[in-house]
Amino acid sequence: MKNPLFKIREKGKYGFINATGEVMIEPQYYEAEDFYNDFSRVRFNNRLVPLDHLGRLLMKHSFNHVGYFEEGLAKTQLVNLWGYIDQRGSIIVDIQFEEVGDFRKGIAPAGNIGEMGYIDKQGQFTIAPTFQKTTEFTGDLAAVMQDDLYGFINQKGEMVIPPRFEGATSFQGDVATITQRGKWGVINRDGQVLLEPQFEIIENFSEGEFFKGLALISQGEKYGYIDNQGNVIIEPIYDFAGDFGEGLALVEINNLFGYIDRQGKLAILPQFEDAGVFSEGLAQVKVGEKWGFINTDGDFAIPALFEEVQPFKDGLAWMSSGNQWGYIDRFGESIWKEG
């Protein structure tokens, strides 16, 4: 979306403003999500319905569920079956499958339970539904389950790494994560194990997801990082750690938060009660009971004045004080405030 929109709240209802604080979609919905790939989803007639940037609802059909738009199509559920709609709300792939995934690189997982394959945007199978489970093609190799074990196929459906893993995720560049005996490790494109499964799987945590070439690891309740060649480059010594942003990552030492660089050196000493990831050159940090923002030198760019904040995105950051919503710019100036 060329002109980003930001969710606002007025008298318990949600709408959207633009980056200058002008109301573009009047607050009228009791539930709304942030925009993603040009669409929000709002609660209408007790269902989440896609909403475009002009405030138009996709209401050609009534579905039980509509997913997020990926590559122009969103998965949709009617009763117990799934298909896909386009960004005008028209059904492009008939409602016919028991399970589906999102489109990546022009194809999406689809099929019936225990008989999964991949379809194109016309709903035709490009890879026959012969797998127990499938994952999306985040790279050019996807993880699939066959005979209760995971292997990897290419976009022609050819098994290039035979099934031998208890769990797996699709390739990210030259590596993928695999799971054995409740631990995860890393393999290369030849199926060679670069790091034996040894890292803990933590619920709601991004095991093996690489950001700018690095992935978080957890071992013995400590956190560190590996690179996309499977090398442990920062040993798991931190009480907590976050993803890298602007070349710095959040770490916790002795109940205080600071930041390290990609070599594992402390760039900003642990001194904050809480903190977040760097985004658009700033990171939110907590001092006492209030939040503000620092720059990558560790200096305050916006004083700690707010009860709650979120990272900067598209030039604005959400904040709350006294349960009143608002948005500030990079200079801490108010762009919009809940009435």
N, C-alpha and C positions, 0 to 999 in steps of 0.2 A: 504494500500500500504506500503510494507516494507521500500522502499526507497523513501521518499517524493520528489515531484517535485515542483518547485516554478516558477510562471509565470514571464517572463521577456519581455521587450519591446526593440526593435531595429528598428529605422527608421520607426516607426509607425506600425510595425508588431510584433506579439506576439509568443513566444516560451516558453521553460522551461529549467531550470537548476536543478542540484541536490544540495545537501546540501554543497558540496565543491565548488560550483560555476561553475562546468563543464556543458557546454551546452549539453543537452540530446535530445531536440527537437528544431531544428533550428527555429528562428523567421520567420514565413511565413503566419500567419493568421491575418486578420484585426480585429478579435474579438476572445477572448478566456476567459474561466472561470477557476477558481482555481480547482484543482483536488478534487473530493469528491467520496468516495467509489471506488477508483481505476480508475475513469474516469474524464476527463475534457469534456467540450463541446466547439467546435470551429465553427466559421462562415465559411461555405463552400457552394458555390453555393446558397448564400442568405438564408441558413438554418443552425441552430445549430445542429452539428453532434457530437456524442460521439467520443472521442479520448482516446486511452489507453496509458499506460506509455511507450510503445515502439514507440509511434507516429503513430499508425495505426488507421485509421478511420473506423467506423462501417458503411459500405456503401452497404450492401447486398440489402437494400431496401431504397426507398426515402420516407420519412415521412414529414408531415407538422410540427410535433413537437415530440421531444423525451425528456422525463423527466429524473430524476436522478435515478440511480440504487439503489434499496433498496431490500435487501435479494436476490440479483443476477438478478432481473428483473427490467426493466424500462418501464413505461407506454409510449405508442406511439400513435400518432394521424395520421390518413390518411383521408383526407377530413374532415368529421364531426364525425367519429367514432374512438373508441380507442381499443387498445389491448396491448400486452406486448412483448418485445423482451428480449433475454438473452444477456450475455456479449460477445457473438460472433456475435450479430446482427441478429440472427435467430428469426423468429416470433414463440413464444411459446404459447401465447394465442391469438386466431384469433381476427382480428379487427372487433368488432361487437357491442360494448357498446357505449351509448351516454355519459356516465359519468363513471370515474374510479378514484381510489385513489392509494396510494402506498401500497406495501405489508408490513404488520407488523404481526409477529407471524404466518407466513405462509398463511395469508388470506388478501384480499384487498377488499375495497368497489367497487362495480361495478353494472351496470344496466342501465336502461333508466331513463330519467327525471321523477321524481315522483314515480319510481318503482325501488328502490335500495336494494341490498342485498350484500352478500360477496361471493367471489369465492376463490378457491384454485389455486395452481400454474399450474394446468391442465386446468383451465378455467371453472371448474364445480362449481355450486353454493353449498356452504356448509350451507349458511343461505339464505332462499328464499327472492327474491326481493319484499318485502312487505312494505318497508319504503319510506317515502317521501324524506328523506335525511339521510346520514350516515356519520360517522367519522371513522378514522382509530383506530385500537386497539393499542394505545400506552401503555395500561395496559391490564388487563384481562376483563375490562368492557368498552364498547364503547357507545357513545351517538348516538341516532337515533331519527329521527322525525317521529311521527305518529299522525295523526289528528291535525297537526299544532303545536304540542307540543313535547318537547324532554324528553325522558326517557333513560334508559340504559339497554343494553342486554349483556349477556355473550357470549362466543364463540360457544355455542350451539344454539344461537339465542333466548334464553329464556329472556323474559322481567323481569328483576330482580328489577328495579326501574321504576314504571309506569310513563308514560309521563305526566308531569305537569309543565314543565319549558319552558320559551320563548326561551332560548338558553342554550347550554351546551357544554363542552369539555370532551373528554374521560378521564378516571381515570388515575391519576398519583399516584401510590401506593394506599393509603387508602382514598384519597380525589379527588374530581373533582370540577370544577367551573361551576356554573350555572348562568343564566342571567334572571333578572326580571326587567321590567320597566326601561331599559337602564342602570342598575347597575349590578355588579357581586358579587357573594358570593361563599360559599364553602359548599359542602355536604360530608357526609361519605358514606361508602359502604351500609349502611342500608337505604340511602335516607334521613337521618336526616340532617337538615340544621344546620351546625356548626357555620356559619357566615351568617347572613341575607345579601342579596344583598344590598351593600352600597358603593361599590368602583367604581370609575369612569372608564369608558371605553375610552381609548385614542387610536386614530388611530395610527397604526404602533408601538404599544407598547405591551409588552408581559403580558397581563392580566392573572394572575393565572398560569403562567408557573413556576414550582418549579425547582430551581437549588440548589442542595445539601441541600434540605429540607426547603428552604426558597423561598418565592415569593414576588415580589414587589406589593405594593398597592398604589393607588393614591386617595386622598380625599381632597377636597377644595384646589386643586392645590399644595398640599404637598405630600411627598412620605415617605413611611415606609415599613414594612415587616411583613408578617405572616409566621407561620411555617406550616408544613404539617399535623397538627392537627386542623388547623383553628384558632390558637391563634395569636392575634396581639402581636408580641414580640418586635417590634420597632415601636413606634407611628409615624404616618405621620407628621413629623415636618420639613422635609428637602425640599429645593427648587427643588432639583432633586436628584435622586439616581440611581445606576446601580446594576447589578447582582454581587453576591459574587464570588470572585476568590482568591485562596490562603488564605481564611479565612477573607478577607477584601472586603469591598464594597465602591465604589465611592459615595460621597455625595457632594452636593453643599450647601453652607451657605454664604449668602451675596455676591454672585457673585464670590466666590472662591471655589476651589475644594480640598477636602481632603478625608480621608478614615476612616470608622468605622469598629469595629470588630462585631462578631455575637451577642454580648450583647448590641450593640448600642453605645459603648464607642468610642470616637475619638482615633484612633490609629496613624493617621498622620494628623496633623492640616491642616485646609483649608488654602492654600497658593498658589495654582496654578491657572492660567487663564483657563486652561482646563485640562482634564485628561481622562484616560481610565481604563478598567478593568485589574486586575492582571492576567497574563498568564505566565507560566513557571518561576515564581518568580519575574517577572518584570512588571511594568506598565508604559505606556507612559504618560508624563506630559508636559504641556506647560508653559514655563517661557518667558515672553515678547512675541516675535514672533517666538520662536524656540521650538522644541520638543526634549526631551531626555527621559531617563528611570530611574526610581527609584526602589530600592528593598523594601521588606516588612517592613524594618526599617525606610523607608522614605529617605534614603541616595541615592544620585545619583550614579548609576552604569555606566551609559553612559551619558555624558554631553549633554545639550540641544544645539544641533548644526544643527538640521534638520528642514526643512520647513514643512514636513509631515512625519508621521510614522504610522505603523499599529502594533498591538500586536504581540508578539513573538509566533511563531508556528513552531514546529519541529526544534527548535534551531536557527531559523533565523527570522529577522524582516525586512519587507519592509520599505524603506525610500525614500524620494525625496528631493533633493536640487537643486535649479535652474532649476526646471522642469526635472531634470535628475533622473531616477529611480536607485535604488540600493538595496542591501541586506547587513545587518550587522549581526555579531554574538553577543553573549552575552557580549563580551568584547568591543563591538563597532567597531571591526575591519571589514573593507570592504571585503565581500566575492565575490560580483559581482557589477559592475557598468555599466550603459548604456553608450555605446560609442558615 
